Amino acid sequence: MDYKSYSMEFAGRTLTLEFGKYAQQAGGSAVVRYGDTVVLVNATASDTPREGVDFFPLTVDFEEKQYAVGKIPGGFIKREGRPTEKATLTCRLIDRPLRPLFNKGMRNDVQVVAQTLSVDPNTPPEFPAMLGSSIALMISNIPWGGPTAAVVVGRVNGRLVINPDEAQSAASDMHVTVAGTKDAIMMVEAGANEVSEDAMMDAILYAHESIKELVAFQEKIVAEIGKPKSEFPLVTTGDDVKAAVREYALEKCQYVYSTYVRKERQAREAEVSADVAAHFADIFPGREGEVADALYYLNKEVMRRKILDQGIRPDGRKVDEVRPIWCEVGVLPRTHGSAVFTRGETQALTITTLGMVSEAQQLDGLSNEESKRYMHQYNMPSYATGEAGRLRSPNRREIGHGALAERALVPVIPSEEEFPYAMRLVSEILGSNGSSSMASVCGSTLSLMDAGVPIHAPVAGVAMGLIQDAETGKIEVLTDIQGLEDFLGDMDFKVAGTMNGITAIQMDIKIKGINRDILSRALNQALKGRLHILGLMLECIGRPRETLSKYAPKIINFTINPDKIREVIGPGGKMINKIIAETGVKIDIEDDGRVFISTPDQAAADKAKSIILGIAKDIEVGDVFMGKVVRIMNFGAFVELAGGKDGMIHISKLDNKRVEKVEDVVKIGDELEVKVCEIDAQGRINLIRNDIVYDNPTFTRSAPMANRPPRRDGRPSGERR
């Protein structure tokens, strides 16, 4: 292909798509330039189908390259390692609008790889990567039902903004990623500061108008340089098999769905499946996969028809009914906060752990964000679905669900000034039958409240589903979908929020898109479900606990002059390590002078604070200190004050009576309460004892400091090194 370049102005920046210069052996390749951000996207398919698989093998990768932002990777090897959470989440963003538009009978491997080459903080790479994945597939030989496009919508001072820059994103009360075709919305991923359903729908529909522009831009390019599509073999089920299975098994499938008890339904389904397989083994030899596929679609049809025609769901609920809920808090005695949230057969145990702000997660990605103090992680072992599976590190789904729950709670998390803690929440899914991510949102709210975290409002979440008849157009929106309704349905639309508004959304569909009416219906039905769930949660715990767990660290924070940080730390950390050793506390000091002290012992925290404030404070006449005698001379005793500084008590001021020898009154290591009575021009500090009342008023006068010799190293008395 000869080099081609196409440009348009989009959301205040120049968007350029380049073809034919790089990666020419890929099936389809595009360089997307948007501002100073450059992403290379390649789409390639295998020549032959993969043997022995019953699914479409699509792989999507998003590769963060540190050179794109002028960084050398951290670590010993100095090479990019496993994907960051952000990269994993971006993979999911790219994948979700692509997958529904492939023919489900495809078995050829398809790989889409987006690689960051240059990244401008004002232009995040997600938008170019998603656009590039669409155009790379469209110009390739790979059959696909696109094009698609995606944009980000923010709202700044009530005005909707497409692809906001860094400053606009910081000021926005929502961050909504929307993907779709020219005809319909296919994916939504959103975080928001308690915005209304109407505001969220306006943002989504506003995004779709821009998506239409980008789709038209791609269609023009494809008409000029697109390759002819290859004829990939498809795995299909013969009409003869479909008809035979329907005739034999229709009543049997209706029998399967005549019970509302899940285990009984599963037993009936297994019984029918074995019966059908045995019946057709000799009739359709070698076509066992087609028989199983025909039975699957027949079961799907029966379940969906029962919902559409009778309004009855597999468990007997109405379409807008939430499953039974129970919850409890404080279930684990030694954790800082814990809660169990159970909805139907889905159950989440969420644990809160509090720590120093320095224990926040450090981020090493392509954005300017360096850390986050609120973290949410999601784990779902195989036993949660009654299976025996391999234990492994978190997969993309678990990372995605954790990020969704985290995003749902972020708007209500108190600021660092309000609550100077890092917070790690872990949701352990103990049982799963649909909507486990939203159960983790509810469990997280309860756990945070149990931990005494002063969240601004409780958050709940609910997953909405969709059953749509393509021929008649009849639809039903389902509240609080269970696993079967997700598996056999057309949509998984998760909505989380407070009583005041939406905080997070995630929408995935299996059809080619949804329209405004479905979106509006789903959002309003989700609101009703969310308010119901919140009411039950507040019956369990109405507000955050007044006090933290006795096992949680007690953190006090205060501010010192940043110029004094060096003195508090000391050479090689000597001073701060000494404070830690003496008090047993943890200490963090920020560059702006903020100091955080963590310890279960309030007295130790107060002592450490006093020492630090003493070091950071300029010593003045009249200040009182508890000091330790560190050196004795024949004319007086030297007492160590805060920050390694010392002062001298003249022998005449050691007691109310005449003192012959200093050692008769004090010894090295003694602690004395002393008061500063003079600081001379050389910075030398003269002290009196503050723990006695001098009978002779003349004792309160300073002794001549000329008698004090210089230090052994020749420095005047003052700050110690």
C-alpha positions as CSV (number, residue, x, y, z in Angstrom):
1,M,0.0,0.0,0.0
2,D,1.2,3.5,-0.9
3,Y,1.5,5.9,2.0
4,K,-1.8,7.7,2.7
5,S,-2.6,10.3,5.3
6,Y,-6.1,11.6,6.3
7,S,-6.7,14.4,8.8
8,M,-9.6,16.2,10.4
9,E,-10.1,18.6,13.3
10,F,-11.7,16.9,16.2
11,A,-12.5,18.4,19.6
12,G,-9.9,21.2,19.2
13,R,-7.0,19.0,18.0
14,T,-5.8,17.6,14.7
15,L,-6.6,13.9,14.2
16,T,-4.5,12.2,11.6
17,L,-4.6,8.6,10.4
18,E,-1.6,7.3,8.5
19,F,-1.4,4.1,6.4
20,G,1.2,2.3,4.3
21,K,4.5,3.4,5.9
22,Y,4.8,1.1,9.0
23,A,4.1,-2.5,9.8
24,Q,3.2,-3.3,6.2
25,Q,3.0,-7.1,6.8
26,A,0.2,-6.8,9.3
27,G,-3.3,-7.5,8.1
28,G,-4.3,-3.9,8.8
29,S,-2.1,-1.2,10.3
30,A,-2.7,2.4,11.2
31,V,-0.8,5.2,13.0
32,V,-3.1,7.4,14.9
33,R,-1.8,10.9,15.7
34,Y,-3.9,13.1,18.0
35,G,-2.1,16.1,19.3
36,D,1.3,14.9,20.4
37,T,0.0,11.4,21.2
38,V,0.9,8.7,18.6
39,V,-0.4,5.1,18.8
40,L,0.4,2.3,16.3
41,V,-2.4,-0.3,15.9
42,N,-2.2,-3.6,14.0
43,A,-4.8,-6.1,13.3
44,T,-3.9,-9.6,12.0
45,A,-5.8,-12.9,11.5
46,S,-4.5,-16.4,11.1
47,D,-5.0,-18.1,7.7
48,T,-6.7,-21.2,9.2
49,P,-9.2,-21.8,12.0
50,R,-7.9,-22.9,15.4
51,E,-8.7,-26.6,15.9
52,G,-10.6,-27.9,18.9
53,V,-12.1,-24.6,20.2
54,D,-15.8,-23.7,20.5
55,F,-15.3,-19.9,20.8
56,F,-14.0,-17.1,18.7
57,P,-10.3,-16.6,19.6
58,L,-9.9,-12.8,19.7
59,T,-6.9,-11.3,21.5
60,V,-6.6,-7.6,22.2
61,D,-3.4,-6.1,23.7
62,F,-2.5,-2.5,24.7
63,E,1.2,-2.0,25.2
64,E,2.4,0.9,27.3
65,K,5.9,1.9,26.4
66,Q,7.8,4.0,28.9
67,Y,9.8,5.7,26.2
68,A,6.5,7.3,25.0
69,V,6.7,9.7,28.0
70,G,10.5,9.9,28.2
71,K,10.8,7.4,31.1
72,I,13.2,4.6,31.8
73,P,11.3,1.6,33.3
74,G,11.9,1.0,37.0
75,G,13.3,-2.3,38.3
76,F,16.6,-4.2,37.8
77,I,16.0,-5.3,34.2
78,K,14.9,-1.8,32.9
79,R,12.3,-3.3,30.5
80,E,8.6,-3.2,30.5
81,G,7.2,-6.1,32.4
82,R,3.7,-7.4,32.9
83,P,0.9,-4.9,32.0
84,T,-0.1,-2.3,34.5
85,E,-3.7,-2.3,35.7
86,K,-4.3,0.8,33.6
87,A,-3.0,-1.1,30.5
88,T,-5.3,-4.1,31.3
89,L,-8.3,-1.8,31.7
90,T,-7.5,-0.2,28.4
91,C,-7.4,-3.7,26.7
92,R,-10.9,-4.2,28.0
93,L,-12.0,-0.8,26.7
94,I,-10.7,-1.7,23.2
95,D,-12.1,-5.3,23.2
96,R,-15.7,-4.7,24.3
97,P,-17.0,-2.7,21.3
98,L,-15.1,-5.0,18.9
99,R,-16.1,-8.4,20.0
100,P,-19.9,-8.2,19.3
101,L,-19.3,-7.2,15.7
102,F,-17.5,-10.4,14.7
103,N,-19.3,-13.4,13.4
104,K,-19.7,-15.9,16.3
105,G,-18.9,-18.8,14.1
106,M,-15.3,-17.5,13.4
107,R,-12.5,-19.8,14.6
108,N,-9.6,-18.0,13.0
109,D,-7.3,-16.3,15.6
110,V,-7.6,-12.5,15.4
111,Q,-5.1,-10.3,17.2
112,V,-5.4,-6.5,17.7
113,V,-2.3,-4.8,19.2
114,A,-2.2,-1.1,20.1
115,Q,1.3,0.2,20.9
116,T,2.0,3.6,22.4
117,L,4.8,5.5,20.7
118,S,4.3,9.0,22.1
119,V,1.9,10.2,24.8
120,D,0.9,13.8,25.7
121,P,-0.7,14.0,29.2
122,N,-3.3,16.3,27.6
123,T,-4.2,13.6,25.2
124,P,-4.5,10.2,26.8
125,P,-3.8,7.2,24.4
126,E,-7.1,5.4,25.0
127,F,-9.0,7.4,22.4
128,P,-6.4,6.9,19.6
129,A,-6.1,3.2,20.5
130,M,-9.8,2.5,20.3
131,L,-10.1,4.5,17.0
132,G,-7.1,2.8,15.6
133,S,-8.4,-0.7,16.4
134,S,-11.5,0.0,14.4
135,I,-9.8,1.5,11.3
136,A,-7.1,-1.2,11.3
137,L,-9.8,-3.9,11.2
138,M,-11.8,-2.0,8.6
139,I,-8.9,-1.7,6.1
140,S,-7.7,-5.3,6.6
141,N,-9.0,-8.5,5.0
142,I,-10.6,-9.5,8.3
143,P,-14.4,-9.7,8.1
144,W,-15.9,-7.4,10.8
145,G,-19.1,-5.5,11.3
146,G,-17.6,-2.1,12.1
147,P,-16.6,0.7,12.0
148,T,-16.9,1.8,15.6
149,A,-15.5,4.8,17.4
150,A,-15.2,5.9,21.0
151,V,-14.9,9.3,22.8
152,V,-14.5,10.6,26.3
153,V,-17.0,13.1,27.7
154,G,-16.4,15.4,30.6
155,R,-18.6,18.2,32.1
156,V,-16.9,21.4,33.2
157,N,-19.1,24.0,34.9
158,G,-22.2,22.4,33.4
159,R,-20.8,22.3,29.8
160,L,-20.1,18.9,28.1
161,V,-16.6,18.5,26.7
162,I,-15.4,15.9,24.2
163,N,-12.0,14.4,25.0
164,P,-11.1,16.9,27.8
165,D,-7.5,17.8,28.4
166,E,-5.7,17.4,31.7
167,A,-7.0,20.6,33.2
168,Q,-10.6,20.0,32.0
169,S,-10.5,16.4,33.4
170,A,-9.4,17.7,36.8
171,A,-12.3,20.1,36.9
172,S,-14.9,17.7,35.4
173,D,-17.6,16.1,37.5
174,M,-17.8,13.1,35.2
175,H,-15.6,11.0,33.0
176,V,-17.6,9.0,30.5
177,T,-16.1,6.8,27.8
178,V,-18.7,5.8,25.1
179,A,-18.2,3.5,22.1
180,G,-20.6,2.7,19.4
181,T,-21.4,2.5,15.7
182,K,-23.2,5.2,13.7
183,D,-26.5,3.6,14.6
184,A,-26.2,2.6,18.3
185,I,-24.3,2.8,21.6
186,M,-22.3,-0.4,22.3
187,M,-20.2,0.4,25.5
188,V,-20.2,2.8,28.3
189,E,-17.6,3.2,31.1
190,A,-18.2,6.1,33.4
191,G,-17.2,7.6,36.7
192,A,-19.0,10.6,38.1
193,N,-19.5,12.8,41.2
194,E,-23.1,11.9,42.0
195,V,-24.7,13.1,38.7
196,S,-28.3,12.6,37.8
197,E,-29.7,10.0,35.4
198,D,-30.7,12.7,33.0
199,A,-27.2,14.3,33.1
200,M,-25.6,10.9,32.4
201,M,-27.9,10.2,29.5
202,D,-27.3,13.6,28.0
203,A,-23.5,12.9,28.2
204,I,-23.9,9.5,26.5
205,L,-26.1,10.8,23.7
206,Y,-23.7,13.8,23.2
207,A,-20.9,11.4,22.8
208,H,-22.8,9.4,20.2
209,E,-23.0,12.5,18.0
210,S,-19.2,12.7,17.9
211,I,-19.0,9.0,17.3
212,K,-21.0,9.4,14.2
213,E,-18.5,12.0,12.9
214,L,-15.6,9.6,13.5
215,V,-17.4,6.7,11.8
216,A,-18.1,8.8,8.7
217,F,-14.4,9.7,8.6
218,Q,-13.4,6.0,8.7
219,E,-16.0,5.0,6.0
220,K,-14.4,7.6,3.6
221,I,-10.9,6.1,4.2
222,V,-12.1,2.5,3.8
223,A,-13.8,3.3,0.5
224,E,-10.4,4.4,-0.8
225,I,-7.9,1.9,0.6
226,G,-9.8,-0.9,2.3
227,K,-8.8,-4.5,1.3
228,P,-11.3,-7.1,0.1
229,K,-12.6,-9.2,3.0
230,S,-11.5,-12.8,3.1
231,E,-13.9,-15.7,3.3
232,F,-13.2,-17.3,6.6
233,P,-14.8,-20.7,7.3
234,L,-17.5,-20.4,9.9
235,V,-18.7,-23.0,12.4
236,T,-22.4,-23.3,11.9
237,T,-25.2,-25.6,12.9
238,G,-27.1,-27.2,10.0
239,D,-30.8,-26.4,9.6
240,D,-31.5,-30.2,9.7
241,V,-30.0,-30.5,13.1
242,K,-31.8,-27.4,14.4
243,A,-35.2,-28.7,13.2
244,A,-34.6,-32.2,14.6
245,V,-33.4,-30.9,18.0
246,R,-36.4,-28.5,18.3
247,E,-38.9,-31.2,17.5
248,Y,-37.4,-33.6,20.0
249,A,-36.4,-31.3,22.8
250,L,-38.7,-28.3,22.9
251,E,-41.0,-29.7,25.6
252,K,-38.0,-31.0,27.5
253,C,-36.4,-27.4,27.5
254,Q,-39.7,-26.0,28.7
255,Y,-39.6,-28.6,31.5
256,V,-36.1,-27.3,32.4
257,Y,-37.4,-23.8,33.0
258,S,-40.6,-24.8,34.8
259,T,-38.8,-24.7,38.2
260,Y,-37.5,-21.6,40.0
261,V,-34.9,-23.5,42.0
262,R,-31.5,-23.1,40.4
263,K,-30.0,-26.4,41.5
264,E,-33.0,-28.3,40.3
265,R,-33.0,-26.4,37.0
266,Q,-29.3,-27.3,36.5
267,A,-30.0,-30.9,37.3
268,R,-32.8,-31.0,34.7
269,E,-30.7,-29.2,32.2
270,A,-27.9,-31.8,32.6
271,E,-30.5,-34.6,32.3
272,V,-31.9,-33.2,29.1
273,S,-28.5,-32.5,27.6
274,A,-27.4,-36.1,28.2
275,D,-30.7,-37.4,26.8
276,V,-30.5,-35.3,23.6
277,A,-26.8,-36.2,23.0
278,A,-27.7,-39.9,23.3
279,H,-30.7,-39.7,21.1
280,F,-28.9,-38.0,18.2
281,A,-25.6,-39.9,18.5
282,D,-26.6,-42.3,15.7
283,I,-28.8,-39.9,13.8
284,F,-26.1,-37.2,13.4
285,P,-22.8,-39.1,13.8
286,G,-19.8,-36.8,14.0
287,R,-22.0,-33.7,14.5
288,E,-22.1,-33.7,18.3
289,G,-21.1,-30.1,18.4
290,E,-24.0,-29.0,16.2
291,V,-26.4,-30.9,18.4
292,A,-25.1,-29.3,21.5
293,D,-25.2,-25.8,19.9
294,A,-28.8,-26.3,18.7
295,L,-29.8,-27.3,22.2
296,Y,-28.1,-24.3,23.7
297,Y,-30.0,-21.9,21.4
298,L,-33.2,-23.7,22.1
299,N,-32.8,-23.3,25.8
300,K,-31.9,-19.7,25.3
301,E,-35.1,-19.2,23.2
302,V,-37.3,-20.8,25.8
303,M,-35.9,-18.7,28.7
304,R,-36.1,-15.5,26.7
305,R,-39.7,-16.2,25.5
306,K,-40.8,-16.8,29.1
307,I,-39.5,-13.4,30.1
308,L,-40.9,-11.6,27.0
309,D,-44.3,-13.3,26.8
310,Q,-45.0,-13.9,30.5
311,G,-42.8,-11.5,32.4
312,I,-41.4,-14.4,34.4
313,R,-37.7,-14.8,35.1
314,P,-35.9,-18.1,35.7
315,D,-36.1,-17.6,39.5
316,G,-39.7,-16.4,39.4
317,R,-39.0,-12.7,40.0
318,K,-40.7,-9.8,38.3
319,V,-38.6,-7.9,35.8
320,D,-37.9,-5.0,38.2
321,E,-37.5,-7.0,41.3
322,V,-34.3,-7.3,43.4
323,R,-33.3,-10.6,44.9
324,P,-33.5,-11.0,48.7
325,I,-30.6,-9.2,50.5
326,W,-29.0,-9.6,53.9
327,C,-25.8,-8.0,55.2
328,E,-23.8,-7.7,58.3
329,V,-20.7,-5.7,59.5
330,G,-17.9,-6.3,61.9
331,V,-17.6,-10.0,61.0
332,L,-13.8,-10.2,61.4
333,P,-12.4,-9.3,64.9
334,R,-8.9,-8.2,64.0
335,T,-9.4,-6.4,60.7
336,H,-9.9,-2.6,60.6
337,G,-13.3,-3.0,59.0
338,S,-15.3,-5.9,57.5
339,A,-18.7,-6.6,56.0
340,V,-20.7,-9.2,54.1
341,F,-23.2,-8.3,51.5
342,T,-25.4,-11.1,50.1
343,R,-27.9,-10.7,47.3
344,G,-29.5,-14.0,46.2
345,E,-26.7,-16.5,45.7
346,T,-24.1,-13.7,45.2
347,Q,-22.0,-12.9,48.3
348,A,-19.1,-10.5,48.8
349,L,-16.9,-10.3,51.9
350,T,-15.1,-7.0,51.9
351,I,-12.3,-6.0,54.2
352,T,-10.9,-2.5,54.9
353,T,-7.3,-2.0,55.9
354,L,-6.0,1.5,56.9
355,G,-2.4,2.6,56.7
356,M,-0.1,5.6,56.4
357,V,-0.5,7.8,53.3
358,S,3.0,6.6,52.3
359,E,1.5,3.1,51.8
360,A,-0.6,4.4,48.9
361,Q,-0.2,2.4,45.7
362,Q,2.6,3.8,43.5
363,L,1.7,4.0,39.8
364,D,4.3,3.6,37.1
365,G,2.3,4.2,34.0
366,L,2.1,6.8,31.2
367,S,-0.1,9.4,33.0
368,N,1.0,12.0,35.5
369,E,-0.8,10.2,38.3
370,E,1.9,8.9,40.6
371,S,-0.1,7.2,43.4
372,K,-3.5,6.5,44.8
373,R,-4.5,6.3,48.5
374,Y,-7.8,4.5,47.9
375,M,-7.4,1.0,46.4
376,H,-10.0,-1.6,45.7
377,Q,-9.2,-5.2,44.7
378,Y,-11.6,-8.0,43.7
379,N,-11.0,-11.7,43.9
380,M,-13.3,-14.5,42.7
381,P,-12.0,-18.0,43.3
382,S,-13.6,-20.9,41.4
383,Y,-15.4,-22.2,44.5
384,A,-17.6,-19.1,44.3
385,T,-19.4,-20.8,41.4
386,G,-19.2,-24.3,42.8
387,E,-16.3,-25.3,40.6
388,A,-12.8,-26.7,41.2
389,G,-10.4,-24.6,39.2
390,R,-6.8,-23.5,39.2
391,L,-5.8,-20.8,41.6
392,R,-4.0,-18.0,39.7
393,S,-3.1,-14.3,39.7
394,P,-6.0,-11.9,39.0
395,N,-7.2,-12.0,35.5
396,R,-8.6,-9.2,33.3
397,R,-12.1,-9.7,34.6
398,E,-11.1,-9.4,38.2
399,I,-8.9,-6.4,37.6
400,G,-11.8,-4.8,35.7
401,H,-14.4,-5.5,38.4
402,G,-12.0,-4.2,41.1
403,A,-11.5,-1.0,39.1
404,L,-15.2,-0.5,38.7
405,A,-15.9,-0.9,42.4
406,E,-13.1,1.5,43.1
407,R,-14.4,4.1,40.7
408,A,-17.9,3.8,42.3
409,L,-16.6,4.7,45.7
410,V,-13.9,7.4,44.8
411,P,-16.4,10.3,44.8
412,V,-17.4,9.7,48.4
413,I,-13.9,9.0,49.9
414,P,-12.8,11.7,52.3
415,S,-9.9,13.9,51.3
416,E,-6.4,13.4,52.8
417,E,-7.0,16.5,54.9
418,E,-10.2,15.0,56.3
419,F,-8.9,11.5,56.8
420,P,-5.1,11.2,56.5
421,Y,-5.1,7.4,55.7
422,A,-4.4,5.1,52.8
423,M,-7.3,2.7,52.4
424,R,-7.1,-0.8,50.8
425,L,-10.3,-2.7,50.3
426,V,-10.4,-6.3,49.2
427,S,-13.6,-8.0,48.1
428,E,-13.5,-11.7,48.3
429,I,-16.4,-13.2,46.3
430,L,-17.7,-16.1,48.3
431,G,-20.6,-16.9,46.0
432,S,-21.4,-15.7,42.5
433,N,-24.7,-15.9,40.6
434,G,-24.6,-12.6,38.7
435,S,-23.8,-9.0,39.7
436,S,-20.8,-9.8,41.9
437,S,-19.0,-6.5,41.0
438,M,-22.0,-4.6,42.3
439,A,-22.1,-6.7,45.4
440,S,-18.5,-5.7,46.0
441,V,-19.6,-2.0,45.7
442,C,-22.3,-2.5,48.4
443,G,-19.9,-4.6,50.6
444,S,-17.2,-1.9,50.3
445,T,-19.6,0.8,51.5
446,L,-20.5,-1.3,54.6
447,S,-16.9,-2.2,55.3
448,L,-15.7,1.4,55.1
449,M,-18.5,2.5,57.5
450,D,-17.6,-0.3,59.8
451,A,-14.0,0.9,59.8
452,G,-15.0,4.4,60.8
453,V,-14.0,6.0,57.4
454,P,-16.1,9.2,57.2
455,I,-17.4,8.6,53.6
456,H,-19.6,11.4,52.3
457,A,-22.5,9.1,51.4
458,P,-23.2,5.3,51.1
459,V,-22.9,3.8,47.6
460,A,-24.8,0.8,46.2
461,G,-24.8,-0.8,42.8
462,V,-27.1,-2.9,40.7
463,A,-26.7,-4.7,37.3
464,M,-29.4,-4.3,34.6
465,G,-30.0,-6.8,31.8
466,L,-31.9,-6.8,28.5
467,I,-33.9,-9.3,26.6
468,Q,-34.8,-8.1,23.1
469,D,-36.7,-9.8,20.3
470,A,-35.0,-8.7,17.1
471,E,-38.0,-9.6,14.9
472,T,-40.7,-8.0,16.9
473,G,-38.7,-5.3,18.7
474,K,-40.2,-6.3,22.0
475,I,-37.9,-5.7,25.0
476,E,-37.7,-6.3,28.7
477,V,-35.2,-4.6,31.0
478,L,-34.2,-6.7,33.9
479,T,-33.2,-5.4,37.4
480,D,-30.5,-7.3,39.3
481,I,-29.6,-9.9,36.7
482,Q,-28.4,-13.3,37.8
483,G,-25.8,-15.4,36.0
484,L,-28.1,-17.1,33.5
485,E,-29.7,-13.9,32.5
486,D,-26.3,-12.4,31.9
487,F,-25.2,-15.4,29.9
488,L,-28.3,-15.7,27.7
489,G,-29.2,-12.0,27.7
490,D,-28.2,-9.1,25.5
491,M,-26.8,-6.6,28.0
492,D,-24.9,-6.2,31.2
493,F,-25.5,-2.7,32.4
494,K,-24.0,-2.0,35.9
495,V,-25.0,1.3,37.6
496,A,-23.6,2.4,41.0
497,G,-24.4,5.5,43.0
498,T,-25.7,7.3,46.1
499,M,-29.2,8.5,46.9
500,N,-28.1,11.7,45.2
501,G,-26.7,10.5,41.9
502,I,-24.6,8.1,39.8
503,T,-21.0,7.5,40.6
504,A,-20.1,4.7,38.1
505,I,-21.4,2.9,35.1
506,Q,-20.2,0.0,33.0
507,M,-22.2,-1.2,30.1
508,D,-21.5,-4.2,27.8
509,I,-23.8,-5.6,25.1
510,K,-23.9,-8.7,22.9
511,I,-26.1,-7.2,20.3
512,K,-25.2,-4.4,17.8
513,G,-26.2,-1.6,20.1
514,I,-29.0,0.0,22.1
515,N,-31.0,3.2,21.5
516,R,-32.1,6.1,23.7
517,D,-35.3,4.5,24.9
518,I,-33.5,1.4,26.2
519,L,-30.9,3.5,27.8
520,S,-33.4,5.7,29.6
521,R,-35.5,2.8,30.8
522,A,-32.4,1.0,32.1
523,L,-31.1,4.1,34.0
524,N,-34.5,4.8,35.6
525,Q,-35.1,1.2,36.6
526,A,-31.6,1.0,38.0
527,L,-32.3,4.1,40.2
528,K,-35.3,2.4,41.7
529,G,-33.3,-0.7,42.4
530,R,-30.4,1.2,43.9
531,L,-32.6,3.2,46.3
532,H,-34.1,-0.1,47.5
533,I,-30.7,-1.6,48.1
534,L,-29.4,1.5,49.9
535,G,-32.4,1.4,52.3
536,L,-31.6,-2.2,53.3
537,M,-27.8,-1.4,53.8
538,L,-28.6,1.6,56.1
539,E,-30.7,-0.7,58.2
540,C,-27.5,-2.7,58.8
541,I,-25.3,0.3,59.7
542,G,-26.7,3.8,59.5
543,R,-23.5,5.9,59.6
544,P,-19.7,5.4,59.8
545,R,-18.6,4.4,63.3
546,E,-17.4,7.2,65.5
547,T,-14.1,5.6,66.4
548,L,-11.6,3.5,64.5
549,S,-10.8,-0.1,65.4
550,K,-8.4,-0.5,68.3
551,Y,-6.2,-2.4,65.8
552,A,-6.2,0.4,63.3
553,P,-3.2,2.8,63.3
554,K,-3.9,6.2,64.9
555,I,-2.6,8.9,62.6
556,I,-2.0,12.5,63.6
557,N,-0.9,15.1,61.1
558,F,0.5,18.6,61.4
559,T,2.6,20.9,59.4
560,I,6.1,22.2,59.9
561,N,8.2,24.8,58.0
562,P,9.5,23.0,54.9
563,D,12.9,24.6,55.6
564,K,13.1,22.6,58.8
565,I,12.5,19.1,57.2
566,R,16.3,18.7,56.7
567,E,16.8,19.2,60.5
568,V,14.0,16.8,61.4
569,I,15.4,14.1,59.2
570,G,19.0,14.7,60.1
571,P,22.2,13.6,58.3
572,G,21.6,10.2,56.7
573,G,18.2,10.0,58.5
574,K,19.9,9.9,61.9
575,M,17.5,12.2,63.7
576,I,14.2,10.8,62.4
577,N,15.4,7.2,62.9
578,K,16.3,8.2,66.5
579,I,12.7,9.5,67.0
580,I,11.3,6.3,65.6
581,A,13.5,4.2,67.8
582,E,12.6,6.1,70.9
583,T,8.8,6.2,70.3
584,G,8.0,3.2,68.1
585,V,6.0,5.2,65.7
586,K,5.9,5.5,61.9
587,I,6.7,8.9,60.4
588,D,6.1,10.3,57.0
589,I,7.1,13.8,56.0
590,E,6.0,15.3,52.7
591,D,7.9,17.9,50.8
592,D,5.4,20.6,51.7
593,G,6.0,20.2,55.4
594,R,3.1,17.9,56.2
595,V,4.0,15.4,58.9
596,F,2.1,12.1,59.5
597,I,2.6,10.0,62.6
598,S,1.1,6.5,62.9
599,T,0.9,4.3,66.0
600,P,-1.7,2.6,68.1
601,D,-0.2,4.3,71.1
602,Q,-1.5,7.9,71.5
603,A,1.2,8.8,74.1
604,A,3.9,7.7,71.7
605,A,2.4,9.8,69.0
606,D,2.2,12.8,71.2
607,K,5.9,12.3,72.2
608,A,7.0,12.1,68.6
609,K,5.0,15.1,67.7
610,S,6.5,17.1,70.5
611,I,10.1,16.1,69.5
612,I,9.5,17.0,65.9
613,L,7.9,20.3,66.7
614,G,10.7,21.1,69.0
615,I,13.2,20.4,66.2
616,A,11.3,22.4,63.6
617,K,10.7,25.4,65.9
618,D,13.2,28.2,66.2
619,I,14.4,28.2,69.8
620,E,13.4,31.4,71.6
621,V,14.0,32.9,75.1
622,G,11.3,31.5,77.4
623,D,10.9,28.1,75.6
624,V,10.7,25.1,77.9
625,F,12.2,21.7,77.0
626,M,12.7,18.3,78.5
627,G,16.4,17.7,77.8
628,K,19.0,15.1,78.5
629,V,22.4,15.9,80.1
630,V,25.0,15.0,77.5
631,R,28.2,16.6,78.8
632,I,29.5,17.9,82.1
633,M,32.2,20.6,82.5
634,N,33.5,22.1,85.8
635,F,31.4,25.3,85.2
636,G,28.1,23.6,84.2
637,A,26.1,20.9,82.4
638,F,25.2,20.8,78.7
639,V,21.7,19.7,78.0
640,E,20.5,18.3,74.6
641,L,17.4,20.1,73.4
642,A,15.3,19.4,70.3
643,G,16.9,18.9,67.0
644,G,20.3,18.0,68.3
645,K,20.8,21.5,69.7
646,D,22.1,22.0,73.2
647,G,22.3,24.6,75.9
648,M,24.2,25.1,79.1
649,I,23.1,25.4,82.7
650,H,25.7,27.3,84.6
651,I,26.8,25.6,87.9
652,S,25.3,28.5,89.7
653,K,21.8,27.7,88.4
654,L,21.8,23.9,89.0
655,D,20.3,24.2,92.5
656,N,19.1,26.7,95.1
657,K,22.2,26.2,97.2
658,R,25.8,26.5,96.4
659,V,27.1,23.7,94.2
660,E,30.7,22.6,94.6
661,K,30.8,20.1,91.8
662,V,28.3,19.7,88.9
663,E,28.4,15.9,89.4
664,D,26.9,16.4,92.9
665,V,23.6,17.5,91.3
666,V,23.4,16.0,87.8
667,K,24.9,13.1,85.9
668,I,25.1,12.4,82.1
669,G,21.9,10.9,81.0
670,D,19.7,12.7,83.5
671,E,16.6,14.3,82.0
672,L,15.8,17.9,83.2
673,E,13.0,20.3,82.5
674,V,14.9,23.5,81.3
675,K,14.0,27.0,80.2
676,V,15.9,29.2,77.7
677,C,17.0,32.4,79.4
678,E,19.4,33.8,76.9
679,I,20.6,33.3,73.3
680,D,23.7,35.2,72.5
681,A,24.9,36.7,69.2
682,Q,26.7,33.5,68.3
683,G,23.6,31.4,68.8
684,R,24.7,29.9,72.1
685,I,21.9,28.9,74.4
686,N,21.9,29.6,78.1
687,L,19.4,27.7,80.3
688,I,18.0,27.6,83.8
689,R,16.1,24.7,85.4
690,N,12.4,25.0,85.1
691,D,11.6,22.2,87.6
692,I,12.7,24.3,90.6
693,V,11.9,27.7,92.0
694,Y,15.0,29.6,92.7
695,D,15.1,31.2,96.2
696,N,17.7,33.7,95.1
697,P,16.4,35.9,92.3
698,T,19.9,36.6,91.1
699,F,20.1,32.9,90.1
700,T,17.7,33.7,87.2
701,R,20.2,36.1,85.6
702,S,22.4,34.7,82.9
703,A,25.9,33.7,83.8
704,P,28.6,35.2,81.6
705,M,28.9,32.9,78.6
706,A,32.4,33.9,78.0
707,N,33.4,31.2,80.4
708,R,32.0,28.6,78.1
709,P,34.8,27.1,75.9
710,P,34.3,26.4,72.3
711,R,33.4,22.8,71.2
712,R,36.2,20.4,70.6
713,D,35.8,20.7,66.9
714,G,36.1,24.5,67.1
715,R,32.4,25.1,66.4
716,P,30.4,27.4,68.7
717,S,27.8,25.7,70.9
718,G,24.6,25.4,69.1
719,E,23.2,22.9,66.6
720,R,24.7,19.4,66.9
721,R,25.6,17.5,63.8
